[in-house]
Structures are given as structure tokens and as C-alpha cells.
Amino acid sequence: MANSTEKTSQTPIDNLGAVNAIQSRFPSSYTILFGLIIFMAALTWIVPAGQFDLIYNEELARDVPVPGTYQLVEANHQGISDILMAPIKGFYDPDSGVANAIDVALFVLIIGGFLGVVTSTGSINTGIARAMSAMKGHEIWMIPIMMALFAVGGTTYGMAAETLAFYILIIPVMIAVGYDSITGVAIILLGAGIGVLGSTINPFSTIIASNAAGIPFTDGLNLRLVILVLSWLICTAYVMWYATRVRKDPSKSIVAEQKESNQDFFLKYVADADARLTTTQKIILVAFVLTFAVMIWGVSSQGWWMAKMSVLFLGSSIVIGFIGRIGEKGFTDAFVDGARDLLGVALIIGIARGIGVVMDAGHITDTILNTAAEAVKGYSSVVFINVIYWIEVLLSFFVPSTSGLAVLSMPIMAPLADFSSVGRELVVTAFQSACGIVNLITPTSAVVVGGLAIGRVSYEKWLRFVWPLLLILSILMMVILSIGAISLT
């Protein structure tokens, strides 16, 4: 195995930045996100400040906007100090005491430490090598299997932030079998993303949106199942086509110029092909797999979120370090080195959250929502539902949280369907489809920018990879929504 101390002296973000400086003039993720903060701050000087009245919804256990109550309020222009404070408040708002992204960032660091400890035992490296040996000649089928598993997580419980734990596991496998880092990123980001796009019982998307719209979440379920299956087939076929193309000709990889750098970085997680697992390593791998199984159980059925998941991985790190007998110094060194690898990812998450901080402080979020609601009045059913879809696409860029956007937009948008002979369930479907599409690319999402950072894929290259797929999926959504609108009229 390669010397991990030497390889981990730079974070994935650091390495990616060095490559991009040479290969492209496209700004880094940090610059893009900070530029968006500046742009939103500028909008607070242009867009009128306004807000809806709020009422507490017992079913949702939170305040929701009341339709027809939008009113202008005193402007709160965001200046230079607010711009500089936004990334800080993106982690934690000292004024309100609200923890924004600090829990996600801490989870990422602990995941890094956990993986560092497991890697130091040689278990994960050897385990990956043995898995590749068993799959030899059939590696391509790992793609649909894994994308199906992530899609199930997305459609049932909104699997998103917890996917950050899987990148360091899957990307080395993809590179080792001849694919590239984008293939690994796509398996996770597209897999879970299309699950959210075709949400069925996802409590953070479908159920919250349906409750906010005043309808049972089972309304429209059949149409969402169609969206889920077709989207999965399209995305899986696209990723398999790209992976096969890269394996046949590595120069076709969108990150071809990073091939050597990525191999140096990621293949430290893969042992030699003839490596054999010891009894201790087998026990560690069982504990490793159980950790992820417990995480999925906790999130899907026990209401766990970042704090409890962080506790799980921290506790599992200690247990695995004890089983591996790496010693106190070996444990702390491995944990800190692993966390250091993902430090850049943790930082970028807070900057991304700072965009929403500026919008909310400037009171322009409700103004944008009210303008969107006024724009859809008076259209036919087919035009109405497609306009709703694209409005939700726009809103999703500003509010990347599906649950947050559901609570914000559905009480306003859903009642408008009653005047266009469209069922409210179709508005919910348009909402979640739009969120699913946008959250595959939005730079304001910690899941997107975090996943790309771990995979050492620049935002520019991800857009180059995914834009044909976004076009296909958008056309599919518009066709399905139009058919749904016609069938309901």
C-alpha cells in the first residue's frame, strides 16, 4: 500500500485546485460560491424586500407562509460586512443561535477520520481488492446495482447528505477497474438524486410537500413511480455508456488530465490484487459494513440526523481502532489525517449555506416566491404545470433544501392549481421533480459541492458530464407532467 502520510498532506480540494490552475481558467468552487453570495447581496439592493405572514402548521411542526398575505417590508440591504459574515453564518449564526451547516461539516470531518482509521488497518484496501477480483469481467454491472440502491435510499427517505460517506469507498473501485472519478461521483450523486426526483414516500420531499399542499402523500404515487423507473433507466444507461467509453479509451474521460493524480490519491485505498484478508481485517470489515447499515436504519426509521450519525461513526472509529490494535497514537494520527483529507469539503459546505443566509437576511426570498406565484395565473392546465415546474427549478437554485422549499412554496403554489383544473398532487410532483433535477448540479447544495470536492471533480467538468442528461430528464419531466395535466382535465 502507498505511503498514506505522504499522500494525505493535501486535501482533495487542494489537489483539485492545483490541477485546475494548470488546466482551466474556470474559477474554483470557492470562488463560484462566494461570487453567488456577492450576487445575492447585490439583489437585496434591487429586489424589493417582502414577506408572507406565517402560521404554525401542527402536522409539519413548523411555520408556513399564508397565501395572499405577501407585503413589502423595510429593506435590509446586505453590505460588505454581511457578505464577509455570510460564510461564518453559513456554519453558525451567532445572532440567532441557529446552527446552519456546522452539523454537516462536522459529520464530514468525522467521516474522514473514520475512513482514516479503517484505512490504517489495511482492511478496506484489501477488501476492495478482493471485491474487484470477485467481480472481474463483470465490473460494469456494479453501476446499475449501486445506482439502484442509492435510488431506493433517495425515494424512500431522501438519502442525500449521508451519501458523502460513500465517495471514498466507491471512487477508488471505479478507478481501479479502469473507469474514472466522475463515474464514481455519478453513481452516488445521480443514483440518490433520481431517487429524490422520483420520490415516493420520501418524508423530506413528497410527504412534507403533500402536507403543505393539503393532500394525502399517496395522491399521484403512480405517476411518481413512472418517473422514478424511467429516470433510473436513463441515468444508469448514460453512466454505463460513459464508463465503457472511458475504459476503452481513457483519453475520453472528462478528467483525463487528472488520471495520474487521481490514481495516486485514490488508489491508496486499494491493496494489491493478490492481497488476502486476515481474520482481524474480516472482523473490521463486518464492523465497517454494520456501521453503514446502522446509519441507514437510524436515518430511515429512527429520525437520526447529523449529530447522531456523527456519534455513530466516532464510536465505530474507536471500536475499529481497538479491534485493529493500532494503539492510541496510531488511532489519533489516522483519525486526524483522515479528517484533514476532507477539511476542504467541510469548509465549502459552510460557504454554500451562506448564500441562503444573505437571501433570508435581505428579505428577498418571499419576494421571489410571490413573483413566481403571480406569473402562473390564468394559464391552461398544460402550460400551468410546465410553468410551475420551471419556477420550482428556479426556486431550487435559491433554496436547495427540498423540505425547506416544500414548506416555503407549496402553501402558495398548490392552491393555484385549483384555478387551472390541475390536481394539487401534480404540483407536488412538479415540485419534487424540479428539486431532483436542480439538486444534481446546484452549487448552493452541500451535497453537490461536497461530493464533487471529495471526488476531485471541478464544477465545470461535472456540468460538461451531466448537461446532456439534464436535457433528457427535463424533456421527460415536461412530457410526463403534460400528460398528467391532460388526463386530469
Disulfide bonds with the S-S distance in Angstrom:
none
